[in-house]
Amino acid sequence: MSARGSSFALAGAASEETPQLVSAESLRGWRLRIRRFILARGVALAEADDLTQEIMLRLWRHKSSFDPGRGTEAAWVFRITRNALIDHTRRSKHYVLTDQDPAWIPDNCAAPERQAHEAEDTQQLHANVADLPTAQRVALGGVYFEGLTLAQVAARERVPLGTVKTRVRLALAKLRSRTVRGEHAK
C-alpha cells in the first residue's frame, strides 16, 4: 500500500471509538517520522511505504497496549517500528544484521532530549528539596539519601519516631505538590 493508503486506513479506523491516551490524530503525526526512520536504515522506497503502512496498522490495533507509566508515546511507537523493521529484515533475507546495525541500539539508551529533561527534573528536585524546612529536609535526607531507617533518623536527631514519620510525610507531600504543579505549567 502507498502512504496515501495509510491515511485512508487511519481515517476509517478513526471513526471507531478511540482511547484517551493514543488517538488517530497523534498516530497520524508519527507516519512521516516512521517512514524517515525506515528509509534511514536503507529500506527501498516502495518497501518503506508498505512497511510504514504495516506499522501504522500495528500501532492502531495495539493502541490499548500503550502504558504511559512504562514510557513515552515516542518510545512505544519506535519500539513497534524497530520490531517491525527487524521482522521485515528477517523476511527479506537479503540483508545481514550486524551488531553495529542501528536496529540493535538498546532501548535503554537515553536520547539527548530525554537526558536534558532528566537534568532539568533533577535540578528542580534539588531546588525543591532545598526549599523544605530544615527539619523535614534532614529527615528526608536521612531516609532517602543516606539510607537510614526512620528509627535511626529519630535516634540521630533525638526526636520521637512519630515526629520523623510526620516530617518525612510532610516533605514528600510538599515535593509531590510542587512536582505536579511544575508538570502542569510545562
C-alpha positions, 0 to 999 in steps of 0.5 A: 500500500502507498502512504496515501493508503495509510491515511485512508486506513487511519481515517476509517479506523478513526471513526471507531471509538478511540482511547484517551491516551493514543488517538488517530490524530497523534498516530497520524503525526508519527507516519512521516517520522516512521517512514524517515526512520525506515528509509534511514536504515536503507529500506527501498522506497516502495518497501518503506511505504508498505512497511510504514503502512504495516506499522501504522496498522500495528500501532492502531490495533495495539493502541490499548497496549500503550502504558504511559507509566512504562514510557513515552508515546515516542518510545512505544511507537519506535519500539513497534517500528524497530520490531517491525523493521527487524521482522521485515529484515528477517523476511527479506533475507537479503540483508545481514544484521550486524551488531553495529546495525542501528536496529540493535541500539538498546532501548535503554539508551537515553536520547539527548532530549530525554537526558536534558529533561532528566537534568532539568527534573533533577535540578528542580528536585534539588531546588525543591528539596532545598526549599523544605524546612530544615527539619523535614529536609534532614529527615528526608535526607536521612531516609532517602539519601543516606539510607537510614531507617526512620528509627535511626533518623529519630535516634540521630536527631533525638526526636520521637519516631512519630515526629520523623514519620510526620516530617518525612510525610510532610516533605514528600507531600510538599515535593509531590505538590510542587512536582505536579504543579511544575508538570502542569505549567510545562 
